[in-house]
Amino acid sequence: MKKLVGFISVAIILILAACGGENADGGGTLDVGVTAGPHEDILNHVAELAADEGLEIEVHVFNDYVMPNTALDEGELDANIFQHEPFMNNARDEGDLDLVKVADTVNFPMGIYSDQYASLDELQEGDKVGLPNHSSGEPRALMLFEEAGLITLPEDADVTVSVKDIQDNPLNLEFVLLEASQIPRQLGEVQVAAINTNYALESGRVPTEDSLHMEPKDSPWVNIIATREENVEDEQIKQLIDIYRSEEVKQFIEEDFAGSVVPSW
């Protein structure tokens, strides 16, 4: 009889494990990856709200843009929240990864910064301009430079545009591709540079105060929640989306980031 009871207990544990790790409140556990900084802060707040609804969120923090997608594809994560859709699409196609967008989250308006100039009007002939070297950072930065009136791109420029596509460069600016996370530290090596908001914040800069030019708040480069194809209809993923896109989280973002991070809902 003891052996039978033991066998049944083990069987129950295995069944629960196979059902996504439900906890005592019935919500379950999700492993979610984010990059350090605002995404981490927001998800920590989401996790607090989720705990009240019986959903435990394990927050995994990364310091690069590669590993969160690798970890998701390999099943170490159930979802990640750190990238916009063009970046995810490129990572999926290049690495043959199982990545699917399930919801929009927030927008981090990219800005142009300088340690030398107080205005873009001070730019000189042949100045060096830094921009992120990853596949979506380069076109995004170029579109920002065009909006600031520094260059002209083809009318049909999209997320594949690159430096070689620049049609007009009145100041003959020299564009330098740099690792996105390192640009704040390398800002002294160029006259101006485009910096992602999360990296600007990490370096102690306030985007709404320190940038010389910023993307509009309705920028199309909105960040997303990504998961694997098998999880698209998962109830815990849906619960994560609902909590993330709640009024409580929207208020938290608006109060804590004062326009440097913009909710998409």
N, C-alpha and C positions, 0 to 999 in steps of 0.2 A: 504493500500500500504506500509506504514512504517513497519507494522508487517511482510509483505511478504519479504521486503528487509532485515529485521533483520534475518528472518529465513534462507534466502539464504546465508547471511554472515556467520552465524553459521555453516551451512552445508559445506561451502567452507573450513572453518577452520578445521572442523573435517576430511574432505577428505585429506587435506594437512598433518594433524597429522598422519593419517593412512598410508601415503606414506613415512614414515621415517623422517619426519621433514625437508622437503626441505627448503633451505633458498633462499634469493633473487637471488643468483647467480646460483641456481639450483643444487648445490652440495650436500647440506644436512648437517646433524650433526651426529657425531659418538661419543659415550662414550667409551673410551678405558682405561683400567686399566694397570698400570705398578707398579713395585716396585721402591722405592726411590733409587736414584743413577744414574748410567749410562743409564738404560732403560728410566728413567724419562727425562734425558738430551736429549737423542736421539729422543724420542717422541715429546718433546717440539720443536725440530728443524723440525721434520716431520710436526707438526701442523702448523708451520709458512709457510712451502712450500705449505701445503694443502690449507691454507686460500687463497693463490693466485689462486688456482684452484676452489674456491667456496665450498670447503669442510671444515666444522668447526669440529675440533676435541677437545672434552672436555677430558682433561687429569686427570685421577683419580689415586692418588698415594697411595700405600699400603706399610706397613712395615712388612708384613709377606707373607708366600707362600700359605696360605689357602684361605683367603678372596677374592683374585682376581678371583679364580675359582668359588667360591660360588656365588659371585656377578654376574659373567657371566651367570652361570646356571640359576639364578633367574631373569635374564632379566634386571638387573641394569646396565650392561655393554653390549656393542655390540661386543667387542673383548677385549682380554688382550694380553700383550707382556711381559713375565717375566720368562718363564720356557722352559725346553727342552721337547722333546716328551715323553721320558720314565716317567718323572715326571707327565706330563699331563695324560698319559695313566693310571698310578697308581691312580691318584686323581679321574679320571672318573670312574674307576672300583670300587674303595673303596666307593665312595660317590654316585654312580649311577647318575653322572652328565652328562649334555649334553655339551660335549666339543669335538671340532673337529679342527685338525690342518689344516691351509690353506696356510701357507708359512713359510720358514726359514727366520731368521733374522740375529742374530749375535752370535758369540761364545765368552764365557767368560772363557778363560783357567784357570782351577783350579790350585792353587799353594800350595806348602808346605812351611810353615813359622815357624820361631822359634825366641823367645826372648832370648834364651840361647846360641844357636850355630850359627856359621857362615857358617857351611857346614854340610851336612848329614854324612860326614865321622866322625864327632865328636860324633855321637850317641853311647850311652853306653848300655850294657846289661841291659835289664829290663826297659828301658826308656818308659815313657808314650807318646802315640801318639793319638792326637785328630782327630776325623773325624765326619762329619755331621751325625745326627741321622735319617734323613728322608730316605724314601725308595729308592730314586735314588742317594742321596748323599753318602751313605755308599758304594755301589758298585763302584761308580765313583772314590771315594777317594782310595779304595783298588786297583783299576787298576792303579791309579797314583803311589801309593807306590810300586807296582810291577814294573812299568816302571822305577822307581828310584832305583831298585835293593834291596829293603828292605825286600820283601816277595816274595813268589811264590804262584800263584793261579792255580786252575785247567785249563787245556788247553781250555776247553769249557766254561770258565767263561763268564757270560753275565751280564745283568742289574739286575739279581736276586742274584748275589754273595754276601756273607756276611762274617763277621769275622770268623764264624765257619767253613768256607770253606778253610781257609788259609792252604796250604800244607806244606810250609817251612817258618820258622820265625827264622833265624839264631841268632838274638840278643834277642830273647824272648821278643819282644816289647809288651807292654801292650796297647791294643787299647781301647780308651775311647770314647763312643758315646756322642756327645754334640749337643745342639741346634745350627743349622748352623749360625744364626744371632749373637749368643753370643760367638762364638769361638774367634774372635779377642780380646774380653775382658777377656777371660779365657786362653789366650795363656800362661800366666805365670804359670798356673797349670799343664801344660804338657811340654814335651821337644820340640816336634814339632807337627804341626797340618796341616790338609788340610783345606784351606779356599776358599770359592767361591770368584771370583774376585770382584763382586759388594760389598761384605762385607769388603774385603781387602781395596778397594778404600775408602769406607766410614770411615774406621778406620785410614785413613791417610797414608796407605802403598801404595807403587808403585809396582805392581806385577812384572814388568820387571826388577826392581832393587832390591826389598826386598825379593822375594821368593828364596828359596834354590833349587827348582825344579818346573817346570811348564809343563802342558800338551802341546803337540805340537799344532801348529796352525790349523792343520787339524783334531783336536779332533772331535769325532762323537757327542759330547754333544751340538749340535747347538740349540740355542733358537728359538722359533717359535711364530707366530701369531695364536692365537686360537679364535674360535668363536663358536656359536651354529649351529647345523645342518641346521636350517632354514635359516641361513645367508650365507651359503657357496657360493651361486651364487649372493649374493647381490652386486649391482654395487658400492655402497659406500665402501664395504669391499675390492672389487677389486681395487678401487682407492687408498685406504689406502696401500695395498700391493705394487702397482706400485710406489707410492711416497716413501715409506719406502725403497724399493730396487732400488732406483735411484742412479745415479752417484753422485748427489749432497750430498746425505746422506752418501754414502760410503766415500766420501772425508772428510766430517765432522767427521766421526768416526775415520778415519785414522789419521787426524790431531790432534784431541782432546784427543785421548786415547793412541796413540803411541804404539800400539801392545797389550795393556791390554784388548782391546775389538776388535774382528776380524770380519769384514763383511763376510757373507756366500755367497756373490754373486760377 
